[in-house]
């Protein structure tokens, strides 16, 4: 806490092999009633 940290660049550079998976823009299936199904139970 004595020496100041280097300024963080606007673009976060992730180390090789540690990059997060690409964000999925597709709808994610989540349990429970869905607004699109009017609260109907999901068929399993």
mmCIF entry with sequence, helices, sheets and N, C-alpha, C, O atoms, coordinates in Angstrom:
data_MODEL
# 
_entry.id   MODEL 
# 
_entity.id                         1 
_entity.type                       polymer 
_entity.pdbx_number_of_molecules   1 
# 
_entity_poly.entity_id                      1 
_entity_poly.type                           'polypeptide(L)' 
_entity_poly.nstd_linkage                   no 
_entity_poly.nstd_monomer                   no 
_entity_poly.pdbx_seq_one_letter_code       
;(UNK)(UNK)(UNK)(UNK)(UNK)(UNK)(UNK)(UNK)(UNK)(UNK)(UNK)(UNK)(UNK)(UNK)(UNK)(UNK)
(UNK)(UNK)(UNK)(UNK)(UNK)(UNK)(UNK)(UNK)(UNK)(UNK)(UNK)(UNK)(UNK)(UNK)(UNK)(UNK)
(UNK)(UNK)(UNK)(UNK)(UNK)(UNK)(UNK)(UNK)(UNK)(UNK)(UNK)(UNK)
;
_entity_poly.pdbx_seq_one_letter_code_can   XXXXXXXXXXXXXXXXXXXXXXXXXXXXXXXXXXXXXXXXXXXX 
_entity_poly.pdbx_strand_id                 A 
# 
loop_
_entity_poly_seq.entity_id 
_entity_poly_seq.num 
_entity_poly_seq.mon_id 
_entity_poly_seq.hetero 
1 1  UNK n 
1 2  UNK n 
1 3  UNK n 
1 4  UNK n 
1 5  UNK n 
1 6  UNK n 
1 7  UNK n 
1 8  UNK n 
1 9  UNK n 
1 10 UNK n 
1 11 UNK n 
1 12 UNK n 
1 13 UNK n 
1 14 UNK n 
1 15 UNK n 
1 16 UNK n 
1 17 UNK n 
1 18 UNK n 
1 19 UNK n 
1 20 UNK n 
1 21 UNK n 
1 22 UNK n 
1 23 UNK n 
1 24 UNK n 
1 25 UNK n 
1 26 UNK n 
1 27 UNK n 
1 28 UNK n 
1 29 UNK n 
1 30 UNK n 
1 31 UNK n 
1 32 UNK n 
1 33 UNK n 
1 34 UNK n 
1 35 UNK n 
1 36 UNK n 
1 37 UNK n 
1 38 UNK n 
1 39 UNK n 
1 40 UNK n 
1 41 UNK n 
1 42 UNK n 
1 43 UNK n 
1 44 UNK n 
# 
_struct_asym.id          A 
_struct_asym.entity_id   1 
# 
_struct_conf.conf_type_id            HELX_P 
_struct_conf.id                      HELX_P1 
_struct_conf.pdbx_PDB_helix_id       AA1 
_struct_conf.beg_label_comp_id       UNK 
_struct_conf.beg_label_asym_id       A 
_struct_conf.beg_label_seq_id        35 
_struct_conf.pdbx_beg_PDB_ins_code   ? 
_struct_conf.end_label_comp_id       UNK 
_struct_conf.end_label_asym_id       A 
_struct_conf.end_label_seq_id        37 
_struct_conf.pdbx_end_PDB_ins_code   ? 
_struct_conf.beg_auth_comp_id        UNK 
_struct_conf.beg_auth_asym_id        A 
_struct_conf.beg_auth_seq_id         35 
_struct_conf.end_auth_comp_id        UNK 
_struct_conf.end_auth_asym_id        A 
_struct_conf.end_auth_seq_id         37 
_struct_conf.pdbx_PDB_helix_class    5 
_struct_conf.details                 ? 
_struct_conf.pdbx_PDB_helix_length   3 
# 
_struct_conf_type.id          HELX_P 
_struct_conf_type.criteria    ? 
_struct_conf_type.reference   ? 
# 
loop_
_atom_site.group_PDB 
_atom_site.id 
_atom_site.type_symbol 
_atom_site.label_atom_id 
_atom_site.label_alt_id 
_atom_site.label_comp_id 
_atom_site.label_asym_id 
_atom_site.label_entity_id 
_atom_site.label_seq_id 
_atom_site.pdbx_PDB_ins_code 
_atom_site.Cartn_x 
_atom_site.Cartn_y 
_atom_site.Cartn_z 
_atom_site.occupancy 
_atom_site.B_iso_or_equiv 
_atom_site.pdbx_formal_charge 
_atom_site.auth_seq_id 
_atom_site.auth_comp_id 
_atom_site.auth_asym_id 
_atom_site.auth_atom_id 
_atom_site.pdbx_PDB_model_num 
ATOM 1   N N  . UNK A 1 1  ? 0.842   -1.202  0.000   1.00 0.00 ? 1  UNK A N  1 
ATOM 2   C CA . UNK A 1 1  ? 0.000   0.000   0.000   1.00 0.00 ? 1  UNK A CA 1 
ATOM 3   C C  . UNK A 1 1  ? 0.877   1.251   0.000   1.00 0.00 ? 1  UNK A C  1 
ATOM 4   O O  . UNK A 1 1  ? 0.375   2.375   0.011   1.00 0.00 ? 1  UNK A O  1 
ATOM 5   N N  . UNK A 1 2  ? 2.191   1.038   -0.013  1.00 0.00 ? 2  UNK A N  1 
ATOM 6   C CA . UNK A 1 2  ? 3.101   2.185   0.051   1.00 0.00 ? 2  UNK A CA 1 
ATOM 7   C C  . UNK A 1 2  ? 3.308   2.787   -1.327  1.00 0.00 ? 2  UNK A C  1 
ATOM 8   O O  . UNK A 1 2  ? 3.119   3.986   -1.531  1.00 0.00 ? 2  UNK A O  1 
ATOM 9   N N  . UNK A 1 3  ? 3.702   1.933   -2.278  1.00 0.00 ? 3  UNK A N  1 
ATOM 10  C CA . UNK A 1 3  ? 3.961   2.459   -3.616  1.00 0.00 ? 3  UNK A CA 1 
ATOM 11  C C  . UNK A 1 3  ? 2.679   2.443   -4.438  1.00 0.00 ? 3  UNK A C  1 
ATOM 12  O O  . UNK A 1 3  ? 1.909   1.485   -4.363  1.00 0.00 ? 3  UNK A O  1 
ATOM 13  N N  . UNK A 1 4  ? 2.442   3.487   -5.220  1.00 0.00 ? 4  UNK A N  1 
ATOM 14  C CA . UNK A 1 4  ? 1.207   3.581   -6.023  1.00 0.00 ? 4  UNK A CA 1 
ATOM 15  C C  . UNK A 1 4  ? 1.188   2.541   -7.130  1.00 0.00 ? 4  UNK A C  1 
ATOM 16  O O  . UNK A 1 4  ? 2.226   2.188   -7.690  1.00 0.00 ? 4  UNK A O  1 
ATOM 17  N N  . UNK A 1 5  ? 0.000   2.059   -7.434  1.00 0.00 ? 5  UNK A N  1 
ATOM 18  C CA . UNK A 1 5  ? -0.143  1.072   -8.505  1.00 0.00 ? 5  UNK A CA 1 
ATOM 19  C C  . UNK A 1 5  ? -0.081  1.752   -9.860  1.00 0.00 ? 5  UNK A C  1 
ATOM 20  O O  . UNK A 1 5  ? -0.423  2.926   -10.002 1.00 0.00 ? 5  UNK A O  1 
ATOM 21  N N  . UNK A 1 6  ? 0.357   0.996   -10.847 1.00 0.00 ? 6  UNK A N  1 
ATOM 22  C CA . UNK A 1 6  ? 0.415   1.556   -12.200 1.00 0.00 ? 6  UNK A CA 1 
ATOM 23  C C  . UNK A 1 6  ? -1.003  1.796   -12.705 1.00 0.00 ? 6  UNK A C  1 
ATOM 24  O O  . UNK A 1 6  ? -1.912  1.027   -12.394 1.00 0.00 ? 6  UNK A O  1 
ATOM 25  N N  . UNK A 1 7  ? -1.193  2.858   -13.484 1.00 0.00 ? 7  UNK A N  1 
ATOM 26  C CA . UNK A 1 7  ? -2.529  3.134   -14.037 1.00 0.00 ? 7  UNK A CA 1 
ATOM 27  C C  . UNK A 1 7  ? -2.992  1.983   -14.923 1.00 0.00 ? 7  UNK A C  1 
ATOM 28  O O  . UNK A 1 7  ? -2.235  1.475   -15.751 1.00 0.00 ? 7  UNK A O  1 
ATOM 29  N N  . UNK A 1 8  ? -4.235  1.584   -14.739 1.00 0.00 ? 8  UNK A N  1 
ATOM 30  C CA . UNK A 1 8  ? -4.772  0.467   -15.518 1.00 0.00 ? 8  UNK A CA 1 
ATOM 31  C C  . UNK A 1 8  ? -5.200  0.966   -16.892 1.00 0.00 ? 8  UNK A C  1 
ATOM 32  O O  . UNK A 1 8  ? -5.961  1.929   -16.989 1.00 0.00 ? 8  UNK A O  1 
ATOM 33  N N  . UNK A 1 9  ? -4.720  0.324   -17.956 1.00 0.00 ? 9  UNK A N  1 
ATOM 34  C CA . UNK A 1 9  ? -5.107  0.750   -19.314 1.00 0.00 ? 9  UNK A CA 1 
ATOM 35  C C  . UNK A 1 9  ? -6.601  0.539   -19.558 1.00 0.00 ? 9  UNK A C  1 
ATOM 36  O O  . UNK A 1 9  ? -7.245  -0.277  -18.899 1.00 0.00 ? 9  UNK A O  1 
ATOM 37  N N  . UNK A 1 10 ? -7.135  1.291   -20.517 1.00 0.00 ? 10 UNK A N  1 
ATOM 38  C CA . UNK A 1 10 ? -8.571  1.170   -20.804 1.00 0.00 ? 10 UNK A CA 1 
ATOM 39  C C  . UNK A 1 10 ? -8.914  -0.240  -21.262 1.00 0.00 ? 10 UNK A C  1 
ATOM 40  O O  . UNK A 1 10 ? -9.986  -0.763  -20.960 1.00 0.00 ? 10 UNK A O  1 
ATOM 41  N N  . UNK A 1 11 ? -7.982  -0.847  -21.998 1.00 0.00 ? 11 UNK A N  1 
ATOM 42  C CA . UNK A 1 11 ? -8.229  -2.205  -22.498 1.00 0.00 ? 11 UNK A CA 1 
ATOM 43  C C  . UNK A 1 11 ? -7.532  -3.199  -21.590 1.00 0.00 ? 11 UNK A C  1 
ATOM 44  O O  . UNK A 1 11 ? -6.304  -3.233  -21.516 1.00 0.00 ? 11 UNK A O  1 
ATOM 45  N N  . UNK A 1 12 ? -8.321  -4.009  -20.899 1.00 0.00 ? 12 UNK A N  1 
ATOM 46  C CA . UNK A 1 12 ? -7.733  -5.002  -20.004 1.00 0.00 ? 12 UNK A CA 1 
ATOM 47  C C  . UNK A 1 12 ? -7.057  -6.095  -20.819 1.00 0.00 ? 12 UNK A C  1 
ATOM 48  O O  . UNK A 1 12 ? -7.705  -6.788  -21.604 1.00 0.00 ? 12 UNK A O  1 
ATOM 49  N N  . UNK A 1 13 ? -5.761  -6.242  -20.629 1.00 0.00 ? 13 UNK A N  1 
ATOM 50  C CA . UNK A 1 13 ? -5.029  -7.289  -21.353 1.00 0.00 ? 13 UNK A CA 1 
ATOM 51  C C  . UNK A 1 13 ? -4.995  -8.543  -20.488 1.00 0.00 ? 13 UNK A C  1 
ATOM 52  O O  . UNK A 1 13 ? -4.355  -8.560  -19.436 1.00 0.00 ? 13 UNK A O  1 
ATOM 53  N N  . UNK A 1 14 ? -5.683  -9.590  -20.931 1.00 0.00 ? 14 UNK A N  1 
ATOM 54  C CA . UNK A 1 14 ? -5.713  -10.821 -20.154 1.00 0.00 ? 14 UNK A CA 1 
ATOM 55  C C  . UNK A 1 14 ? -4.527  -11.694 -20.545 1.00 0.00 ? 14 UNK A C  1 
ATOM 56  O O  . UNK A 1 14 ? -4.093  -11.693 -21.697 1.00 0.00 ? 14 UNK A O  1 
ATOM 57  N N  . UNK A 1 15 ? -4.014  -12.432 -19.583 1.00 0.00 ? 15 UNK A N  1 
ATOM 58  C CA . UNK A 1 15 ? -2.882  -13.308 -19.861 1.00 0.00 ? 15 UNK A CA 1 
ATOM 59  C C  . UNK A 1 15 ? -3.321  -14.439 -20.774 1.00 0.00 ? 15 UNK A C  1 
ATOM 60  O O  . UNK A 1 15 ? -4.482  -14.847 -20.744 1.00 0.00 ? 15 UNK A O  1 
ATOM 61  N N  . UNK A 1 16 ? -2.390  -14.956 -21.596 1.00 0.00 ? 16 UNK A N  1 
ATOM 62  C CA . UNK A 1 16 ? -2.741  -16.054 -22.509 1.00 0.00 ? 16 UNK A CA 1 
ATOM 63  C C  . UNK A 1 16 ? -3.276  -17.256 -21.736 1.00 0.00 ? 16 UNK A C  1 
ATOM 64  O O  . UNK A 1 16 ? -2.687  -17.682 -20.742 1.00 0.00 ? 16 UNK A O  1 
ATOM 65  N N  . UNK A 1 17 ? -4.376  -17.784 -22.194 1.00 0.00 ? 17 UNK A N  1 
ATOM 66  C CA . UNK A 1 17 ? -4.933  -18.965 -21.540 1.00 0.00 ? 17 UNK A CA 1 
ATOM 67  C C  . UNK A 1 17 ? -5.899  -18.621 -20.425 1.00 0.00 ? 17 UNK A C  1 
ATOM 68  O O  . UNK A 1 17 ? -6.540  -19.506 -19.860 1.00 0.00 ? 17 UNK A O  1 
ATOM 69  N N  . UNK A 1 18 ? -6.009  -17.327 -20.102 1.00 0.00 ? 18 UNK A N  1 
ATOM 70  C CA . UNK A 1 18 ? -6.911  -16.946 -19.017 1.00 0.00 ? 18 UNK A CA 1 
ATOM 71  C C  . UNK A 1 18 ? -8.055  -16.089 -19.535 1.00 0.00 ? 18 UNK A C  1 
ATOM 72  O O  . UNK A 1 18 ? -8.846  -15.560 -18.753 1.00 0.00 ? 18 UNK A O  1 
ATOM 73  N N  . UNK A 1 19 ? -8.141  -15.953 -20.852 1.00 0.00 ? 19 UNK A N  1 
ATOM 74  C CA . UNK A 1 19 ? -9.192  -15.112 -21.418 1.00 0.00 ? 19 UNK A CA 1 
ATOM 75  C C  . UNK A 1 19 ? -10.550 -15.765 -21.185 1.00 0.00 ? 19 UNK A C  1 
ATOM 76  O O  . UNK A 1 19 ? -10.697 -16.972 -21.381 1.00 0.00 ? 19 UNK A O  1 
ATOM 77  N N  . UNK A 1 20 ? -11.535 -14.987 -20.770 1.00 0.00 ? 20 UNK A N  1 
ATOM 78  C CA . UNK A 1 20 ? -12.869 -15.540 -20.521 1.00 0.00 ? 20 UNK A CA 1 
ATOM 79  C C  . UNK A 1 20 ? -13.516 -15.986 -21.825 1.00 0.00 ? 20 UNK A C  1 
ATOM 80  O O  . UNK A 1 20 ? -13.188 -15.461 -22.889 1.00 0.00 ? 20 UNK A O  1 
ATOM 81  N N  . UNK A 1 21 ? -14.430 -16.949 -21.753 1.00 0.00 ? 21 UNK A N  1 
ATOM 82  C CA . UNK A 1 21 ? -15.114 -17.417 -22.963 1.00 0.00 ? 21 UNK A CA 1 
ATOM 83  C C  . UNK A 1 21 ? -15.934 -16.302 -23.583 1.00 0.00 ? 21 UNK A C  1 
ATOM 84  O O  . UNK A 1 21 ? -16.396 -15.407 -22.875 1.00 0.00 ? 21 UNK A O  1 
ATOM 85  N N  . UNK A 1 22 ? -16.123 -16.343 -24.893 1.00 0.00 ? 22 UNK A N  1 
ATOM 86  C CA . UNK A 1 22 ? -16.917 -15.302 -25.561 1.00 0.00 ? 22 UNK A CA 1 
ATOM 87  C C  . UNK A 1 22 ? -18.326 -15.247 -24.999 1.00 0.00 ? 22 UNK A C  1 
ATOM 88  O O  . UNK A 1 22 ? -18.926 -16.279 -24.695 1.00 0.00 ? 22 UNK A O  1 
ATOM 89  N N  . UNK A 1 23 ? -18.849 -14.036 -24.863 1.00 0.00 ? 23 UNK A N  1 
ATOM 90  C CA . UNK A 1 23 ? -20.184 -13.874 -24.281 1.00 0.00 ? 23 UNK A CA 1 
ATOM 91  C C  . UNK A 1 23 ? -21.249 -14.395 -25.241 1.00 0.00 ? 23 UNK A C  1 
ATOM 92  O O  . UNK A 1 23 ? -21.261 -14.048 -26.422 1.00 0.00 ? 23 UNK A O  1 
ATOM 93  N N  . UNK A 1 24 ? -22.136 -15.226 -24.719 1.00 0.00 ? 24 UNK A N  1 
ATOM 94  C CA . UNK A 1 24 ? -23.212 -15.775 -25.551 1.00 0.00 ? 24 UNK A CA 1 
ATOM 95  C C  . UNK A 1 24 ? -24.396 -14.825 -25.528 1.00 0.00 ? 24 UNK A C  1 
ATOM 96  O O  . UNK A 1 24 ? -24.957 -14.541 -24.470 1.00 0.00 ? 24 UNK A O  1 
ATOM 97  N N  . UNK A 1 25 ? -24.769 -14.339 -26.697 1.00 0.00 ? 25 UNK A N  1 
ATOM 98  C CA . UNK A 1 25 ? -25.918 -13.437 -26.767 1.00 0.00 ? 25 UNK A CA 1 
ATOM 99  C C  . UNK A 1 25 ? -27.229 -14.209 -26.878 1.00 0.00 ? 25 UNK A C  1 
ATOM 100 O O  . UNK A 1 25 ? -28.311 -13.627 -26.806 1.00 0.00 ? 25 UNK A O  1 
ATOM 101 N N  . UNK A 1 26 ? -27.121 -15.531 -27.055 1.00 0.00 ? 26 UNK A N  1 
ATOM 102 C CA . UNK A 1 26 ? -28.336 -16.338 -27.160 1.00 0.00 ? 26 UNK A CA 1 
ATOM 103 C C  . UNK A 1 26 ? -29.007 -16.428 -25.792 1.00 0.00 ? 26 UNK A C  1 
ATOM 104 O O  . UNK A 1 26 ? -28.330 -16.390 -24.764 1.00 0.00 ? 26 UNK A O  1 
ATOM 105 N N  . UNK A 1 27 ? -30.327 -16.547 -25.777 1.00 0.00 ? 27 UNK A N  1 
ATOM 106 C CA . UNK A 1 27 ? -31.045 -16.641 -24.502 1.00 0.00 ? 27 UNK A CA 1 
ATOM 107 C C  . UNK A 1 27 ? -30.600 -17.867 -23.712 1.00 0.00 ? 27 UNK A C  1 
ATOM 108 O O  . UNK A 1 27 ? -30.432 -18.948 -24.276 1.00 0.00 ? 27 UNK A O  1 
ATOM 109 N N  . UNK A 1 28 ? -30.412 -17.698 -22.422 1.00 0.00 ? 28 UNK A N  1 
ATOM 110 C CA . UNK A 1 28 ? -29.971 -18.805 -21.579 1.00 0.00 ? 28 UNK A CA 1 
ATOM 111 C C  . UNK A 1 28 ? -31.182 -19.467 -20.939 1.00 0.00 ? 28 UNK A C  1 
ATOM 112 O O  . UNK A 1 28 ? -32.045 -18.793 -20.378 1.00 0.00 ? 28 UNK A O  1 
ATOM 113 N N  . UNK A 1 29 ? -31.239 -20.807 -21.029 1.00 0.00 ? 29 UNK A N  1 
ATOM 114 C CA . UNK A 1 29 ? -32.363 -21.529 -20.434 1.00 0.00 ? 29 UNK A CA 1 
ATOM 115 C C  . UNK A 1 29 ? -32.237 -21.480 -18.918 1.00 0.00 ? 29 UNK A C  1 
ATOM 116 O O  . UNK A 1 29 ? -31.271 -21.989 -18.351 1.00 0.00 ? 29 UNK A O  1 
ATOM 117 N N  . UNK A 1 30 ? -33.219 -20.865 -18.266 1.00 0.00 ? 30 UNK A N  1 
ATOM 118 C CA . UNK A 1 30 ? -33.178 -20.784 -16.809 1.00 0.00 ? 30 UNK A CA 1 
ATOM 119 C C  . UNK A 1 30 ? -34.424 -21.469 -16.242 1.00 0.00 ? 30 UNK A C  1 
ATOM 120 O O  . UNK A 1 30 ? -35.507 -21.378 -16.820 1.00 0.00 ? 30 UNK A O  1 
ATOM 121 N N  . UNK A 1 31 ? -34.263 -22.145 -15.120 1.00 0.00 ? 31 UNK A N  1 
ATOM 122 C CA . UNK A 1 31 ? -35.394 -22.860 -14.515 1.00 0.00 ? 31 UNK A CA 1 
ATOM 123 C C  . UNK A 1 31 ? -36.460 -21.895 -14.020 1.00 0.00 ? 31 UNK A C  1 
ATOM 124 O O  . UNK A 1 31 ? -36.213 -20.705 -13.824 1.00 0.00 ? 31 UNK A O  1 
ATOM 125 N N  . UNK A 1 32 ? -37.651 -22.443 -13.825 1.00 0.00 ? 32 UNK A N  1 
ATOM 126 C CA . UNK A 1 32 ? -38.736 -21.600 -13.321 1.00 0.00 ? 32 UNK A CA 1 
ATOM 127 C C  . UNK A 1 32 ? -39.595 -21.085 -14.459 1.00 0.00 ? 32 UNK A C  1 
ATOM 128 O O  . UNK A 1 32 ? -39.230 -21.214 -15.628 1.00 0.00 ? 32 UNK A O  1 
ATOM 129 N N  . UNK A 1 33 ? -40.740 -20.501 -14.121 1.00 0.00 ? 33 UNK A N  1 
ATOM 130 C CA . UNK A 1 33 ? -41.655 -19.965 -15.136 1.00 0.00 ? 33 UNK A CA 1 
ATOM 131 C C  . UNK A 1 33 ? -41.006 -18.840 -15.917 1.00 0.00 ? 33 UNK A C  1 
ATOM 132 O O  . UNK A 1 33 ? -40.329 -17.984 -15.347 1.00 0.00 ? 33 UNK A O  1 
ATOM 133 N N  . UNK A 1 34 ? -41.215 -18.846 -17.222 1.00 0.00 ? 34 UNK A N  1 
ATOM 134 C CA . UNK A 1 34 ? -40.643 -17.806 -18.080 1.00 0.00 ? 34 UNK A CA 1 
ATOM 135 C C  . UNK A 1 34 ? -41.756 -16.860 -18.517 1.00 0.00 ? 34 UNK A C  1 
ATOM 136 O O  . UNK A 1 34 ? -42.861 -17.311 -18.817 1.00 0.00 ? 34 UNK A O  1 
ATOM 137 N N  . UNK A 1 35 ? -41.485 -15.566 -18.557 1.00 0.00 ? 35 UNK A N  1 
ATOM 138 C CA . UNK A 1 35 ? -42.510 -14.594 -18.972 1.00 0.00 ? 35 UNK A CA 1 
ATOM 139 C C  . UNK A 1 35 ? -43.099 -14.917 -20.340 1.00 0.00 ? 35 UNK A C  1 
ATOM 140 O O  . UNK A 1 35 ? -44.262 -14.620 -20.611 1.00 0.00 ? 35 UNK A O  1 
ATOM 141 N N  . UNK A 1 36 ? -42.280 -15.533 -21.205 1.00 0.00 ? 36 UNK A N  1 
ATOM 142 C CA . UNK A 1 36 ? -42.758 -15.837 -22.557 1.00 0.00 ? 36 UNK A CA 1 
ATOM 143 C C  . UNK A 1 36 ? -43.748 -16.996 -22.550 1.00 0.00 ? 36 UNK A C  1 
ATOM 144 O O  . UNK A 1 36 ? -44.520 -17.152 -23.496 1.00 0.00 ? 36 UNK A O  1 
ATOM 145 N N  . UNK A 1 37 ? -43.735 -17.812 -21.494 1.00 0.00 ? 37 UNK A N  1 
ATOM 146 C CA . UNK A 1 37 ? -44.614 -18.981 -21.464 1.00 0.00 ? 37 UNK A CA 1 
ATOM 147 C C  . UNK A 1 37 ? -45.796 -18.762 -20.525 1.00 0.00 ? 37 UNK A C  1 
ATOM 148 O O  . UNK A 1 37 ? -46.506 -19.707 -20.182 1.00 0.00 ? 37 UNK A O  1 
ATOM 149 N N  . UNK A 1 38 ? -46.001 -17.520 -20.114 1.00 0.00 ? 38 UNK A N  1 
ATOM 150 C CA . UNK A 1 38 ? -47.128 -17.199 -19.236 1.00 0.00 ? 38 UNK A CA 1 
ATOM 151 C C  . UNK A 1 38 ? -47.088 -18.008 -17.942 1.00 0.00 ? 38 UNK A C  1 
ATOM 152 O O  . UNK A 1 38 ? -48.132 -18.297 -17.359 1.00 0.00 ? 38 UNK A O  1 
ATOM 153 N N  . UNK A 1 39 ? -45.891 -18.374 -17.493 1.00 0.00 ? 39 UNK A N  1 
ATOM 154 C CA . UNK A 1 39 ? -45.772 -19.077 -16.219 1.00 0.00 ? 39 UNK A CA 1 
ATOM 155 C C  . UNK A 1 39 ? -46.070 -20.555 -16.312 1.00 0.00 ? 39 UNK A C  1 
ATOM 156 O O  . UNK A 1 39 ? -46.180 -21.232 -15.290 1.00 0.00 ? 39 UNK A O  1 
ATOM 157 N N  . UNK A 1 40 ? -46.205 -21.074 -17.546 1.00 0.00 ? 40 UNK A N  1 
ATOM 158 C CA . UNK A 1 40 ? -46.470 -22.502 -17.686 1.00 0.00 ? 40 UNK A CA 1 
ATOM 159 C C  . UNK A 1 40 ? -45.220 -23.296 -17.304 1.00 0.00 ? 40 UNK A C  1 
ATOM 160 O O  . UNK A 1 40 ? -44.104 -22.856 -17.581 1.00 0.00 ? 40 UNK A O  1 
ATOM 161 N N  . UNK A 1 41 ? -45.392 -24.456 -16.675 1.00 0.00 ? 41 UNK A N  1 
ATOM 162 C CA . UNK A 1 41 ? -44.238 -25.282 -16.285 1.00 0.00 ? 41 UNK A CA 1 
ATOM 163 C C  . UNK A 1 41 ? -43.489 -25.776 -17.517 1.00 0.00 ? 41 UNK A C  1 
ATOM 164 O O  . UNK A 1 41 ? -44.099 -26.089 -18.539 1.00 0.00 ? 41 UNK A O  1 
ATOM 165 N N  . UNK A 1 42 ? -42.157 -25.843 -17.413 1.00 0.00 ? 42 UNK A N  1 
ATOM 166 C CA . UNK A 1 42 ? -41.360 -26.311 -18.546 1.00 0.00 ? 42 UNK A CA 1 
ATOM 167 C C  . UNK A 1 42 ? -41.521 -27.807 -18.716 1.00 0.00 ? 42 UNK A C  1 
ATOM 168 O O  . UNK A 1 42 ? -41.543 -28.552 -17.736 1.00 0.00 ? 42 UNK A O  1 
ATOM 169 N N  . UNK A 1 43 ? -41.634 -28.250 -19.963 1.00 0.00 ? 43 UNK A N  1 
ATOM 170 C CA . UNK A 1 43 ? -41.770 -29.683 -20.227 1.00 0.00 ? 43 UNK A CA 1 
ATOM 171 C C  . UNK A 1 43 ? -40.400 -30.339 -20.132 1.00 0.00 ? 43 UNK A C  1 
ATOM 172 O O  . UNK A 1 43 ? -39.458 -29.937 -20.815 1.00 0.00 ? 43 UNK A O  1 
ATOM 173 N N  . UNK A 1 44 ? -40.299 -31.364 -19.269 1.00 0.00 ? 44 UNK A N  1 
ATOM 174 C CA . UNK A 1 44 ? -39.018 -32.054 -19.116 1.00 0.00 ? 44 UNK A CA 1 
ATOM 175 C C  . UNK A 1 44 ? -39.144 -33.490 -19.572 1.00 0.00 ? 44 UNK A C  1 
ATOM 176 O O  . UNK A 1 44 ? -38.170 -34.241 -19.522 1.00 0.00 ? 44 UNK A O  1 
# 
